[in-house]
């Protein structure tokens, strides 16, 4: 059964230089309270694995939305993502200031590479990226030809921590995600040494019907009550 902790305790668990997966798609399905707390902390030199780099502005009038807060604060040393075009600070820090390393991966490959680690697989064979700069990626382990078709062998992706968010999380750590907030949460929950889950609603065991559980509590180490965003 996961331990219920405070936002402050979550931040205290993450050291400088940690690799951190953060769920969400342009902020949808992201653990916003945990991100806010990290942005106010002194944690630095993070390797951030997430779908995107967030956005300069949010739906509630925020100056920075999602992981954009961490990038704006120069807390991220390496960003591994699938697209970054909606956050101009990524280009500034990586191409002009040279303070941020950016590794781009195809979105489907990124998701499967995370899933591969969670499933204990040695890699992912995909035709996506053949003949492109993806072949030069540090995560490309080589090329295979199978039945006259070329594939890239992409390495599994893991992290020290996964920061995920659930619409409802019960006291056993079982998680239900509403609609598209599910995105990268399920695979990221399987691919990190420590999984920290932010609950929009923290409920009793049994409040989530068994058939609605998308992430089993066995994957979750800590839960924090984040409340509605």
Helices and strands as residue ranges (DSSP letters): E 3-4, H 7-13, E 19-22, H 32-39, E 46-49, H 68-72, E 76-81, H 88-91, I 92-96, E 101-104, H 107-118, E 124-126, G 133-136, E 140-146, E 149-154, E 159-170, E 175-176, G 179-182, H 185-188, E 192-203, G 210-212, G 217-219, E 222-225
